[in-house]
Amino acid sequence: MASALAAAGSSVVLTGRSGARAESVAAGLPGAAGVEMDVRDESSVARAVDRAWSRLGGIDMLVNNAGIGMRTVNPRLMTEPQGF
């Protein structure tokens, strides 16, 4: 998603628990930035939103991908698939 948005000319901020990893991945995308954020920690989320807002001058879209697998959402995914 981030690659496609960046390639289309959007400004993108990638987040992750590892700020270094987010920055490393962002370095491979045109105009992207990486920011540390742990979705389990409200203050971490607030800091990341502030950084993204400052970098972008606002936020137009959020793609929520907290990194949990579909088997966490539905343990019977392979035998009883259902929409997320």
MOHUWO-V531612 format. One record per run of one state. SS is the DSSP state (h for helix, s for strand, l for the rest). FROM is the first residue (numbers start at 0). TO is the last residue. If there is no record, write none. Layout:
ss:from:to
SS:FROM:TO
SS:FROM:TO
//
This chain:
ss:from:to
l:0:0
h:1:6
l:7:11
s:12:15
l:16:17
h:18:25
l:26:31
s:32:35
l:36:40
h:41:55
l:56:68
h:69:72
l:73:83
//
